[in-house]
Amino acid sequence: MARSHVLSVMGWAVEAVADYVENVRPRFGCAEHPALWVTERGGRIKPAEINARFVAYRDALKLPKELVVHSARHVVSA
């Protein structure tokens, strides 16, 4: 039997990204920048910055240290 991957996206996540694209990102003044997530200076957010923020939130929420940002890439196999 072939293995398949199923990725589900919560409706609120789609709405949150749409809100960011429409209302927040334009304030950075870099409409032509190819990256979705940009810094307040108009540069691309680096993976290390994303990881540092994730770790800060994870620790503040007292979640297991085994939970890493890469965990979001893994999906449930059906």
Beta strands, then each sheet from edge to edge (+ up, - down):
strand 1: 5-6
strand 2: 76-77
sheet 1: 1+ 2-
end
